[in-house]
């Protein structure tokens, strides 16, 4: 084998060990598999993994996500490639290639919020978590986020500069639009 082939094989082996630990919810195996256990859980992960908490949102059981938060995983990361934890969780509301929808998205949102995740944290398309909840048509998530103080009048700063309510109305999501309108009215009145 050429040296770069052996390096690729080693990188793949490490990725598989890390991925397996995430999916099994095995904190000890994950710590052992990362290059710098001292910087865990907020340090750099190997390529293909991304931020530890974000990867766990996609691939780990809820108790493991709680453990990561308890040992200091940052629910408000500055570096998130468009998917801060709340938005990442909401993106799991629907089936996606290679992965079925998570059935515990409301519980995950509640957990992340209880550890200080910011519903105003912006991500992909300049969405807040409330925009994302509307885009994935998740009424329960909209309710949770409003209960956590999400701003129903917040506009994106790109594209159509829409509020979550305007997005819901445009998509014909009448129940969500009514809920958002009621919260907007209660905040302004």
VOGUMAR-463614 format. One line per field, with one value per residue (C-alpha): residue in three letters; z, y, x. Coordinates in Angstrom, 1 decimal, padded with zeros to 4 digits. Each point is the difference from the previous one (the first is absolute). Layout:
BEGIN
res c(ALA,...)
up c(Z,...)
north c(Y,...)
east c(X,...)
***
This chain:
BEGIN
res c(UNK,UNK,UNK,UNK,UNK,UNK,UNK,UNK,UNK,UNK,UNK,UNK,UNK,UNK,UNK,UNK,UNK,UNK,UNK,UNK,UNK,UNK,UNK,UNK,UNK,UNK,UNK,UNK,UNK,UNK,UNK,UNK,UNK,UNK,UNK,UNK,UNK,UNK,UNK,UNK,UNK,UNK,UNK,UNK,UNK,UNK,UNK,UNK,UNK,UNK,UNK,UNK,UNK,UNK,UNK,UNK,UNK,UNK,UNK,UNK,UNK,UNK,UNK,UNK,UNK,UNK,UNK,UNK,UNK,UNK,UNK,UNK,UNK,UNK,UNK,UNK,UNK,UNK,UNK,UNK,UNK,UNK,UNK,UNK,UNK,UNK,UNK,UNK,UNK,UNK,UNK,UNK,UNK,UNK,UNK,UNK,UNK,UNK,UNK,UNK,UNK,UNK,UNK,UNK,UNK,UNK,UNK,UNK,UNK,UNK,UNK,UNK,UNK,UNK,UNK,UNK,UNK,UNK,UNK,UNK,UNK,UNK,UNK,UNK,UNK,UNK,UNK,UNK,UNK,UNK,UNK,UNK,UNK,UNK,UNK,UNK,UNK,UNK,UNK,UNK,UNK,UNK,UNK,UNK,UNK,UNK,UNK,UNK,UNK,UNK,UNK,UNK,UNK,UNK,UNK,UNK,UNK,UNK,UNK,UNK,UNK,UNK,UNK,UNK,UNK,UNK,UNK,UNK,UNK,UNK,UNK,UNK,UNK,UNK,UNK,UNK,UNK,UNK,UNK,UNK,UNK,UNK,UNK,UNK,UNK,UNK,UNK,UNK,UNK)
up c(000.0,-000.7,003.2,-000.9,-000.3,003.5,001.3,-001.7,001.5,003.5,-000.4,-001.0,002.9,002.4,-001.5,000.3,003.7,000.7,-001.9,001.8,003.3,-000.8,-001.2,003.0,002.4,001.4,001.5,001.1,-003.5,-001.5,002.3,-000.9,-003.7,-000.3,-000.6,002.9,002.8,002.1,-002.4,000.0,-000.5,-001.5,-001.8,-003.6,-001.1,-003.0,-003.5,-000.8,003.5,000.6,003.4,002.6,001.3,-003.6,-001.0,003.1,-000.9,-003.3,001.2,003.7,002.6,002.1,003.2,-001.7,-001.1,003.6,001.2,-002.5,001.2,003.6,-000.6,-001.7,-003.7,-001.2,-001.0,-001.5,-002.2,-002.1,-002.6,-001.3,-003.8,-000.1,002.4,003.6,002.3,000.0,-003.8,-000.4,002.3,-002.1,-003.2,001.4,000.0,-003.4,-001.7,-001.9,-002.2,002.1,003.2,001.2,001.8,003.7,002.2,002.9,-001.5,002.5,002.9,-001.5,-000.5,003.6,001.1,-002.1,001.2,003.7,-000.5,-001.5,-003.7,-001.5,-002.1,-001.7,-001.1,-003.8,-002.4,-003.5,-002.1,002.9,001.7,003.7,001.5,-000.3,-003.8,-000.2,002.0,-002.5,-003.0,001.3,000.9,003.6,002.0,003.3,-000.5,-000.7,003.3,001.9,-001.5,000.6,003.6,000.3,-001.2,-003.7,-001.8,-002.5,-001.7,-000.7,-003.7,-002.0,-001.3,-003.5,-002.8,000.8,003.5,001.3,003.5,001.1,-000.3,-003.6,-000.9,001.6,-001.9,-003.3,000.5,001.0,003.5,001.6,003.5,000.3,-001.5,002.5,002.9,-001.1,-000.6,003.5,001.5,-002.0,001.2,003.6,-000.1,-001.6,002.1)
north c(000.0,003.5,002.2,002.1,-003.2,-001.1,003.5,-000.2,-003.4,001.2,003.1,-002.2,-002.4,002.9,001.4,-003.4,-000.3,003.5,-000.5,-003.3,001.6,002.8,-002.4,-002.3,003.0,-001.2,003.0,-002.0,-001.4,003.4,001.6,-002.8,000.4,003.7,001.5,002.4,-001.3,003.1,002.3,-002.3,000.8,003.4,-000.4,-000.9,-003.4,-001.8,001.0,-001.4,000.3,003.8,001.3,-002.7,001.2,000.5,-003.5,-001.5,001.7,-001.8,-003.4,-000.6,-001.0,002.8,-001.1,000.3,003.6,000.8,-001.5,002.2,003.1,-001.0,-000.2,003.3,-000.3,003.5,000.4,003.4,-000.6,002.8,-002.5,-002.0,000.0,001.1,-002.6,001.1,-002.7,001.1,000.3,-003.3,-001.6,001.4,-001.2,-003.5,000.5,-001.6,-003.0,000.8,-002.1,-002.9,001.0,-000.2,003.0,000.1,-000.6,001.9,003.4,001.8,-001.6,000.9,003.6,000.1,-001.4,002.4,002.9,-001.0,000.1,003.5,-000.5,003.4,-000.1,003.2,-001.6,000.3,-002.8,-001.1,002.6,002.4,-002.0,000.0,-003.2,001.3,000.6,-003.6,-001.4,001.6,-001.2,-003.6,000.4,-000.9,001.6,-001.5,001.4,003.5,-000.3,-001.0,002.8,002.7,-001.3,000.5,003.6,-000.3,003.2,-000.6,003.3,-000.6,000.3,-001.7,002.4,-001.6,-001.1,001.1,001.2,-001.9,-000.5,-003.5,000.9,001.3,-003.3,-002.0,002.1,-000.4,-003.8,-000.2,-001.2,001.6,-001.4,001.1,003.4,000.6,-001.0,002.3,002.9,-000.5,000.2,003.0,001.7,-000.9,001.4,003.3,000.6)
east c(000.0,001.1,000.4,-003.0,-002.1,001.0,-000.8,-003.4,-000.6,000.9,-002.2,-002.9,000.6,000.0,-003.2,-001.7,001.1,-001.3,-003.3,-000.6,000.6,-002.5,-002.7,000.5,000.0,003.4,001.8,003.1,000.4,-000.4,002.6,002.4,-000.5,000.6,003.4,-000.1,-002.2,000.9,-001.9,-003.0,-003.0,000.6,003.3,000.5,-001.2,001.4,-001.1,-003.4,-001.3,-000.3,-001.0,-000.5,-003.4,-001.3,001.1,-001.6,-003.3,000.0,001.2,-000.2,-002.6,-001.5,001.7,003.4,-000.8,-000.9,003.3,001.9,-001.8,000.6,003.8,000.0,-000.9,-000.9,-003.6,000.8,003.0,001.5,001.2,-002.9,000.0,-003.6,-001.4,000.2,-001.5,-003.6,000.0,001.8,-002.6,-002.8,001.5,-000.5,-003.8,-000.3,001.5,003.3,002.2,001.4,-001.8,-003.6,-001.6,000.8,-003.1,001.5,000.5,-002.3,001.8,003.4,-001.1,-001.1,003.3,002.1,-002.1,000.4,003.8,-000.1,-000.4,-001.0,-003.2,001.2,003.3,000.1,001.0,-000.6,-002.0,000.4,-002.8,-000.6,-001.2,-003.6,000.5,001.3,-002.9,-002.4,002.0,-000.2,-003.7,000.5,-002.8,001.2,003.4,-001.5,-001.9,003.2,002.0,-002.6,-000.2,003.8,-000.2,000.6,-001.0,-002.8,000.6,003.7,000.8,002.7,002.6,000.2,-002.3,-003.6,000.8,-003.0,-001.2,-001.0,-003.7,000.5,001.7,-002.8,-002.6,001.8,000.2,-003.7,000.8,-003.1,000.3,003.6,-000.7,-002.9,002.2,002.8,-002.5,-001.4,003.5,000.9,-003.2,000.6,003.6,-001.1,-003.1)
***
